[in-house]
Amino acid sequence: MKELLRTTNPTIIPYAKALLEGEDIEAFELDVHMSALEGSIGILPRRLMVREKDHFRASALMRDFGIPFES
């Protein structure tokens, strides 16, 4: 798995996942439950991971829709 994006914005991850699923690219969220440890103040970023073979296509999709991602 390779990191596609990292964000503290709670709306970006579901949006990106929906776009990826529409292109049949599986995505996996990491750090979803970290808010319980931080007190739900949103300072710890969530990460979205994709398979290495899908990373190029997923990056192009994020770029096309203006979503900032890890390169």
C-alpha positions as CSV (number, residue, x, y, z in Angstrom):
1,M,0.0,0.0,0.0
2,K,1.1,3.5,-0.7
3,E,0.0,6.8,0.9
4,L,-2.2,8.8,-1.5
5,L,-3.2,11.7,0.8
6,R,-3.0,12.9,4.3
7,T,-5.4,15.5,5.7
8,T,-7.1,16.9,8.8
9,N,-10.1,18.0,6.8
10,P,-12.9,15.5,7.6
11,T,-14.6,16.0,4.2
12,I,-11.7,15.3,1.9
13,I,-11.3,11.6,2.7
14,P,-14.9,10.5,2.0
15,Y,-14.9,12.6,-1.2
16,A,-11.6,11.1,-2.4
17,K,-12.8,7.6,-1.5
18,A,-16.0,8.1,-3.5
19,L,-14.0,9.3,-6.6
20,L,-11.6,6.3,-6.3
21,E,-14.4,3.8,-5.9
22,G,-16.1,5.2,-9.0
23,E,-12.9,4.3,-10.9
24,D,-12.6,0.8,-9.3
25,I,-9.6,1.8,-7.2
26,E,-9.7,0.3,-3.7
27,A,-8.7,2.7,-0.9
28,F,-8.1,2.1,2.7
29,E,-8.3,4.7,5.5
30,L,-5.7,4.8,8.3
31,D,-5.9,6.7,11.6
32,V,-9.7,6.9,11.6
33,H,-10.0,6.4,15.3
34,M,-7.2,8.6,16.3
35,S,-9.7,11.4,17.2
36,A,-10.5,9.4,20.3
37,L,-6.9,9.7,21.5
38,E,-6.6,13.4,20.6
39,G,-9.9,14.5,22.2
40,S,-11.7,15.0,18.9
41,I,-10.0,18.3,18.1
42,G,-8.8,17.3,14.7
43,I,-5.1,17.9,14.9
44,L,-4.0,14.4,13.8
45,P,-4.3,13.8,10.1
46,R,-6.0,10.8,8.5
47,R,-4.3,8.9,5.7
48,L,-5.8,7.3,2.5
49,M,-3.8,4.4,1.1
50,V,-4.1,2.7,-2.3
51,R,-2.3,-0.2,-3.9
52,E,1.0,0.6,-5.4
53,K,-0.2,-0.5,-8.8
54,D,-3.1,2.0,-8.6
55,H,-1.2,4.9,-7.2
56,F,-0.5,6.6,-10.6
57,R,-4.1,6.5,-11.6
58,A,-5.3,7.6,-8.2
59,S,-2.9,10.5,-8.2
60,A,-4.1,11.6,-11.6
61,L,-7.7,11.5,-10.4
62,M,-6.8,13.6,-7.3
63,R,-5.0,16.1,-9.5
64,D,-8.0,16.2,-11.9
65,F,-10.4,17.0,-9.1
66,G,-8.1,19.5,-7.3
67,I,-7.5,17.4,-4.2
68,P,-4.1,17.9,-2.6
69,F,-2.2,14.6,-2.3
70,E,1.2,13.2,-1.3
71,S,3.4,12.8,-4.3
